[in-house]
């Protein structure tokens, strides 16, 4: 959005020069020029290549949407919904990623059976993993922590309505003390893995285990690599 705003004065200059040269431009032409200039700025800033398509189409899409005369309150409602769903994804770079039953089964096999455990799912989303583990292991305590308000609220309500022993808290897992947990399960994003490893290596106690679905920590070779049969992502594990 900043790059789009930065392209506006450049677009005005280009449109002015073209008009002085005798060119007849429509609003669609100006929107296309805006998109091209935004693409150039995006390239200069070194953003991922897929941003180029978004930047090119955005001004044209904005103009087309404006012509639909959609009520502004609808845009506000959609914005608030997405804000509640994704919250600070722009900062954490961890969007909503649901895990599946294969990884739940593998985590269940890896966790010790000889004692009650305290396990935390960081970025717990809608709470499927946490609730399933709490059902399978009633003697252990499973906690899900989620920063985005809407997924946290839905997971909290699911647990209450179903009578699950799983506990859900809203907050940033960076404020947790990993030393309190026997196992930490994560399904985050590549951008978050280095910070996760620094925190885990600093706080996790001997005998604990860190599990990451799909995304690898490059700073430390995993002690566990489990691959699904057929399609799917691996599960990685690190012993402390």
Secondary structure, 3 states (H helix, E strand, C coil): CHHHHHHHHHHHHHHHHHHHCCCCCCHHHHHHHHHHHHHHHHHHHCCCCHHHHHHHHHHHHHHHHHHCCCCHHHHHHHHHHHHHHHCCHHHHCCCCCCCCHHHHHHHHHHCCCCCCCEEEEECCCCCHHHHHHHHHCCCCEEEEEECCHHHHHHHHHHHHHHCCCCEEEECCHHHCCHHHCCEEEECCCHHHHHHHHHHHHHHCCCCCEEEEECCCCCCCCCCEEECCCCCCCCEEEEEC
